[in-house]
Amino acid sequence: MKKKDLQLNLWALLSSLARTLDLMSPEVADHCMRVAYLSLRLGEELGLSRAELRDLCIAGALHDIGAFSLHERLDLLAFEEKRTTQHALAGYLLLKDVPLFSRAASMVRFHHLPWRKGAGAKENGVPVPPCSHIVHLADRVAVLISRGPTILGQVAGICKSVSKRKGDLFVPRHVDAFLRIAAKDYVWLDIASDTMETSLERSLGHQTIGFDTDVLLSLSRMICRIIDFKSEFTATHSSGVAATGEALARLAGFSRRKRRMFEIAAYLHDLGKLAIPSEILEKPGKLTKKEWHVMRTHVYYTHQILSPINTFEEIASWGALHQERLNGSGYPFHYTGDDLPLGARLMAVADVFTALTEDRPYRKGMGRVAVVRELRNMVSHGDLDGSLVDLLIGRYDEINRLRASAQAEAVEEYEKFRAALT
């Protein structure tokens, strides 16, 4: 295999993640994109290098990735900030080990730190990246933008609010830069239109990073934590699906490279859950009809995130179709057997098996007899591929051990993550 035989466009990945974070509620729509855009414009005005601008845009786009619940996201829309530390630290912990995001992670960690007349240059003796304060200003400006009146009519009030906190909340030099860009109508008109994303794409869209499958697998494992750590009830699911699916793919005759690609798809198959509030993910009882409709959207969002990324075309077809069924009763596209590639059929079996065997908020994981009965029942109803179910049942104990081991490791990682937040 050639080294770095896969190419990943940075903007395609970043914009997909940011848009998904903003899908949690209409009230937070476009917030992450606006912060990324304002961070970019401030960075340009301050004369930052291209590399610094890239990391600044990443931090702006992903700054709220540690705010898991809708309640948290809505709290953060208040200009006068409250209870902001934990979600910033959570974002840092999730991003710091992702190679593409590691430099931006420190900016995310401190993006709510007030300047306090220079005291904000450090926090508990730790130097604070200057760009953190740029993201902070961009974030606070973004929450001041109303969806009601024409945006140009809001500029004077926004500038007044920001200027009043100069030196206290915000770095004076950054406020001066903001006031200069605020005087340019196009900045605000970009924000109010699709041109905002075009500007960001122009800045980041040309940046393509080369990977081999092993490096991309490592990256997908780290992104998996961002997805699954939204809730203690989802913290190990994707790891279980990946372990189950890789074993099943091996039995189905997938090549080493195809197995690696399948693992990547498994780690990312629930990526759309970034748009689902943790209040729904963590609900211990049965979901209401309205909540179930929200939950069902996650596979569509997984497809929307992954399909525009050229490298992820096959990954998207395997991961985003895991709720489709051979008889057409699945979702979101209601494909039938002829439309579903082998990888998607395999993912469906791995996902169902993991869901049945793992502990859920409302029940303990099922034992072998009950799991086999349920899998056979789904085959008889035309939901799952019978040949793949036969492969799994033929090596049930081995595959279940791999699933349990992977999920136990994920539990340890999750517990360390939660402990670091306390």
Residue, then its C-alpha position, 0 to 999 in steps of 0.5 A: m500500500k502506498k503511503k498517504d494514499l487517501q486525501l482528505n479535504l480539510w474544509a469538507l470535514l470541518s464544515s460538515l462537523a460545524r453544520t451538524l453541531d448547529l443542527m441541534s436547535p433552530e436557535v443555535a443554527d449557524h452559530c459555529m459557522r458564524v464564530a468561525y467566520l468572525s474568527l477568520r476576519l479578526g485573524e486577517e485584520l490582526g495579520l495572522s499567518r495562514a497556518e494560524l488562520r487555519d487553526l483559528c477557523i478550526a477552533g471557531a467551528l468546533h468551539d462548542i463541541g463539548a456542549f452536549s446538551l441543548h440546555e448547555r447550547l442555549d445557555l451559551l447564547a447569553f452575552e453575559e456568560k455563566r457556567t462556561t468552563q466545563h464545556a470548554l474543557a470537554g471540547y479541549l479533551l475531545l480535540k487534543d489528541v486528534p492530529l488535525f485539531s490538536r493546536a486548535a484544542s488549546m484555543v477551545r479550552f480557553h475560549h471563554l476566558p475573560w481578558r481581565k486587563g491582561a490577567g487572562a494571558k495565563e490561567n492557573g499558570v498555564p499560558v493561554p494562546p492569544c487566539s483563544h481570546i479572538v475566538h472568545l470575541a467572535d463567539r460573543v459577537a455571534v450571540l449578539i446577532s439577532r435573527g429579527p431585524t436587518i443585520l446592518g441595523q444591528v451593527a451599532g448596538i453590537c459595537k457598543s456592547v463590545s466596546k463597553r467590555k474592552g480590557d475587561l472581557f476582551v483584549p483591547r487590540h482585538v476590540d479595535a480590530f473588530l471595530r475596523i471590520a465592523a465598519k465594512d458592510y460586506v462582513w455582516l452581509d456575508i454572515a446573513s447569507d451563504t457567502m459566509e461559508t464561501s469565504l471560509e471555503r476560500s480560506l481552507g478549501h484548498q488544504t488537502i491532507g494525505f493519509d494512509t488507512d491506518v492513520l485515518l483509522s486512528l483519526s476516526r477512533m478519536i472522532c468517535r469519542i466526540i460522537d459517543f462521549k455525548s452521553e454515558f449511554t452511547a459512550t461505548h456503542s461505536s467501539g462495539v460496532a467497530a469490533t463486531g464489524e471488523a471480525l464479521a468483515r474478516l469472516a466475509g472475506f474483506s481484504r485488510r484495506k477493506r476491513r480498515m475502511f469498514e472500521i472507519a465507517a463503524y467509528l463514524h456511523d453515528l456521526g449524526k448524533l452530534a445533532i441530537p441533544s443529550e437529553i434524548l440520548e440519555k432518556p432512560g425510558k421509551l422515547t416519545k413519538k416526537e423524540w423518536h422522530v428527532m432520533r431517526t434523523h441522525v443517520y440522515y445527518t451522518h450521510q450529509i456529513l460524510s457524503p460530500i467528502n470524496t475520501f469517505e464515499e465508500i465509508a458513507s455508503w456503509g456507515a450512513l445506511h446502517q438503519e436501512r433494511l433489506n425489505g425497505s422498512g428501514y430509514p432514511f432512504h427506505y432502500t431495499g436489498d438491491d440498493l444496499p452494498l455488502g458493507a452496509r448490510l454488514m454494518a446493520v448486522a454489527d449495529v443490531f448485534t451490539a445494540l442487543t448485547e450491550d447494556r442500555p438505559y432501560r435494560k441489561g444486555m441480552g444473553r446468547v439465546a435471546v440475541v440469536r432468536e432476535l437476529r433470526n427473527m429479523v432475518s425471517h422478516g427480511d430485515l437483515d442479511g441471513s448469510l451474514v447473520d449465519l457467519l456471526i452466529g457461527r462464531y458468536d462467542e469469539i465475536n462477542r468477546l471482541r465486542a465486550s473487550a472493545q467496549a470495556e476499553a471504551v468505558e475506561e476512556y470515558e471514565k477518564f474523560r468524565a473524571a478530568l471534567t470534575 
